[in-house]
Amino acid sequence: MLSGKKILIGVTGSIAAYKTAYLIRELIKLEAEVKVVMTKASSDFISPLTLSTLSKNPVAIDFVKDEETGEWENHVELGLWADLFVIAPASANSLSKLVSGNADNLLIATYLSAKCPVFIAPAMDLDMFKHFSTKENLEKLVAKGVHIIEPTSGELASGLEGKGRMEEPQVIAQKIHEFFMKDSVLRGKKVLITGGPTYEAIDPVRFVGNHSSGKTGVLLADECAKRGAEVILITGPTNKKVKDPNITVVRVHSAEDMMREVEKVWAAQDIGIFSAAVSDYRPEVAAGEKIKKTDDSLTIKLVKNPDILMWAGQHKKSGQYLVGFALETENEEVNGFKKLEKKNLDLLVLNSLRDEGAGFGHDTNKVSFLKKGNNIQSFELKEKTEVMRDIVNEIEADLKSA
Ligand SMILES: Cc1cc2nc3c(=O)[nH]c(=O)nc-3n(C[C@H](O)[C@H](O)[C@H](O)COP(=O)(O)O)c2cc1C
């Protein structure tokens, strides 16, 4: 995710400027804050109104905002505001100005003021792209540390076929995302996540289970994968799907299945996030055939399931970081701190069923983080995706300071 990141998009005069609208949407989906600076020529290709609406910010285009009052657009402030400046599409004309520093428009003046990383996605006809002038300009920009997002080949606005199409907005957004994520401390770390409920068989068609949807495990897996971690998600039955194809998903049913899978991999992990809502008990005997409705009552003897989180805590090696979850209904904090200690956790994510919008079946959650030394941090009710981000941010901060 790009939450907290400020991205400035520069738009120049190319037919590909319509794709900038999609790029803004992609970046906003990743939760970046987006502002747009345009050249005058680009406004013939896409309207500033469209881009200001999508970016939720006024678009900068002229040096002077208001002729009558003399109010001017502060290109220096805009350049310094950005954490990353991406010029997409970049015309041949603007490439040349970027190299020479010809600041006769607001976009180039902003570029000269910016101190952040700069990405450029050229778009032009194949012969313009092949021309030695364009080539030399791109080489000079690369030599100065500017990141070039190569155009792709295909049909061009001129009707010709060749290399010059601006890269697709989704790919540009992905490259920007990867750029920021490469600094994440989770990059290359092995993360084991458990999620979902467990189903404890009564007979071939019935089970003891709970209302966990599996959403938390899936969101956590995606969040860690986005930050470059190698993720294994061991999940109980769920219809939620991970977005990142690089996550290894291991599907299990019962607590005993989950225990077996965790035992196989835990020793090799750097981080464990155990969010599964594991059934504490299971039927002592699972009937081989469907139990018939005969007597007025049916007694099923339940026996204790293995405590997977406790096992992971007991087998935690130095350097491993372990996160557990607790859903309490009373004496939340006292019970939470006991669990933190007993299960040898580094972080306990506590939520209370007494909080409205928290717990199973909601898209929101309200949690507190408990750590050693009676350290407690409580959060507002938030979207579950944001809660997962907070959890992963907390893990990253702890790993950084370790
Ligand atoms: C229909 C049309 C499409 C154009 N497409 C491109 C293009 O894809 N790439 C390019 O470098 N120039 C293209 N141009 C030329 C630029 O718009 C022109 O060089 C302009 O001065 C660029 O100004 P700017 O770099 O300040 O935005 C196109 C011009 C027209 C009329």
PDBQT file of the ligand as one rigid body, heavy atoms in Angstrom, charges set to zero:
ROOT
HETATM    1  C1  LIG A 501      -3.016  14.379 -31.807  1.00  0.00    +0.000 C 
HETATM    2  C2  LIG A 501      -1.621  14.591 -31.275  1.00  0.00    +0.000 A 
HETATM    3  C3  LIG A 501      -0.997  13.572 -30.601  1.00  0.00    +0.000 A 
HETATM    4  C4  LIG A 501       0.286  13.753 -30.117  1.00  0.00    +0.000 A 
HETATM    5  N1  LIG A 501       0.878  12.714 -29.451  1.00  0.00    +0.000 NA
HETATM    6  C5  LIG A 501       2.140  12.858 -28.994  1.00  0.00    +0.000 A 
HETATM    7  C6  LIG A 501       2.773  11.807 -28.326  1.00  0.00    +0.000 A 
HETATM    8  O1  LIG A 501       2.200  10.745 -28.097  1.00  0.00    +0.000 OA
HETATM    9  N2  LIG A 501       4.032  11.993 -27.889  1.00  0.00    +0.000 N 
HETATM   10  C7  LIG A 501       4.710  13.152 -28.118  1.00  0.00    +0.000 A 
HETATM   11  O2  LIG A 501       5.856  13.231 -27.699  1.00  0.00    +0.000 OA
HETATM   12  N3  LIG A 501       4.115  14.183 -28.725  1.00  0.00    +0.000 NA
HETATM   13  C8  LIG A 501       2.858  14.071 -29.184  1.00  0.00    +0.000 A 
HETATM   14  N4  LIG A 501       2.261  15.122 -29.834  1.00  0.00    +0.000 N 
HETATM   15  C9  LIG A 501       2.981  16.382 -29.965  1.00  0.00    +0.000 C 
HETATM   16  C10 LIG A 501       2.995  17.155 -28.647  1.00  0.00    +0.000 C 
HETATM   17  O3  LIG A 501       1.672  17.352 -28.187  1.00  0.00    +0.000 OA
HETATM   18  C11 LIG A 501       3.709  18.481 -28.829  1.00  0.00    +0.000 C 
HETATM   19  O4  LIG A 501       5.072  18.240 -29.080  1.00  0.00    +0.000 OA
HETATM   20  C12 LIG A 501       3.556  19.395 -27.628  1.00  0.00    +0.000 C 
HETATM   21  O5  LIG A 501       4.242  20.591 -27.887  1.00  0.00    +0.000 OA
HETATM   22  C13 LIG A 501       4.052  18.780 -26.346  1.00  0.00    +0.000 C 
HETATM   23  O6  LIG A 501       4.025  19.732 -25.331  1.00  0.00    +0.000 OA
HETATM   24  P1  LIG A 501       4.399  19.407 -23.830  1.00  0.00    +0.000 P 
HETATM   25  O7  LIG A 501       5.593  18.553 -23.841  1.00  0.00    +0.000 OA
HETATM   26  O8  LIG A 501       4.650  20.752 -23.228  1.00  0.00    +0.000 OA
HETATM   27  O9  LIG A 501       3.200  18.769 -23.233  1.00  0.00    +0.000 OA
HETATM   28  C14 LIG A 501       0.961  14.971 -30.316  1.00  0.00    +0.000 A 
HETATM   29  C15 LIG A 501       0.296  16.013 -30.978  1.00  0.00    +0.000 A 
HETATM   30  C16 LIG A 501      -0.971  15.821 -31.449  1.00  0.00    +0.000 A 
HETATM   31  C17 LIG A 501      -1.652  16.967 -32.137  1.00  0.00    +0.000 C 
ENDROOT
TORSDOF 0
